[in-house]
Amino acid sequence: AKMGEVLTNSQIGGRRNLVINGAMNIFQRSSSAVTGLGDGNEGYVVHDRISHTVVAGAGRFTVTPASITDLPGFANALQVTCTTADTSIASSELYVLQHKFEGQDLQQLKKGTSDAEKVTVSFYVKGHDSATYTCELFDTDNTRQISQTFSVTTSWSRVELTFNADTTGALTDDNGESLQLNIFLHAGSDYTGGTFTSNTWASNTNANRVSSSSNSIFESTSASFSITGLQMELGSQATPFEHRSFGEELQLCRRYLQYFDAHSNYDRFAMGTATSNDDCNFLFKFNPYMRDVPTLVHGTLSEIVVLDNDNSAEAIGSLSIDTNTDGPQGCNVEASNITGDVMTAGDATQISANNTLNAFISFDSEL
């Protein structure tokens, strides 16, 4: 009997947590707070694997990779702070923190079968005041959803939510998005105006997704929301948070984003070859292979240069991925319209930061 209790309640092995970067330790895009976010600032902005969906009217907020000292076992959190309040909430408004999952990583849920499994979501939260928010699982393959509310106080507390199994709608076994873990921090009547039924799977009706008792992060400029220790696991028992090493967590994140930034003012990003006197190709090999063919995102071009055959810095007119070589394993990046015209086809060259730490080249394969 005691062994059964241990097996049920104790952390007995790894790979239970389906969430990547649940301890909020990885933030490749920015190690500093990003301010002025709001309507139109959707996507991944700071923490890897945590996306922000925003239709927020006047509301504005800051996302901070916050250091924490008051929660033993955790050093980092995602903190959202309201900087512009919006108390006149239009019906279509919402702000959601999202973690998106590939279908091939969720087959053990057995969703859509008679053997479908419950899943348990847990996380640590605190806010500026006592508040209620809504957590949702949204099946994007079959347009189905299930939601529950949770409470926040001014001290760290662990939320544990077990979601019922769904025998309807199998998740596609591929590298596409199949499921979202959503935390609603703001929602208008298009999402709160229906009949909210806790912990019941149903075909999606937007008006039923969020409880009308939920608070808004935009209620005042003193409002804040912090989260860490995000975990989703099979079964009805919330187990202790599964900590992974920083290196392992970074590798899991790099399946979705590989970010080459400058660690010194003249940091080199890649070696390459001139294809003419004003064009070059640079080879980037991805480790690990990415989820899918990525898109190229880079910093200001004036902050990135090509080093010609006498090591002089030459300005770049444009950067793009060579679509004849692109793939999840790597690609060639073409630098075109290079000034100087001093290179010859076949010359070795390098692409580099131009005396700045702001330069970066990244490859994005996010869901």
Buried (B, 14 or more C-beta within 10 A) or exposed (E): EEEEEEEEEEEEEEEBBBBBBBBBBBBBBBEEBBEEBBBEBBEBBBBBBBBBBBBBBBBBBBBBBBEBEEBEEBEBBBBBBBBBBBEEBBEEBBBBBBBBBBBEBBEEBBBBEEEBBBBBBBBBBBBBEEBEBBBBBBBBBBEBBBBBBBEBEEEBBBBBBBBBBBBBBBBBEEBBBBBBBBBBBBBBBBBBBBEBEEEBBBEBEBBBBBBEEBBBBBBEBEBBBBBBBBBBBBEBBBBBBBBBEEEEBBBBBBBBBBBBBBEEEBBEBBEBBBBEBBBBBBBBEBEEBBBBBBEBBBBEBEBBBBBBEEEEBBBBEEBEBBEEBBEBEBBBBBBBEBBBEBBEEEBEBBBBBBEBEEBBBBBBBBB
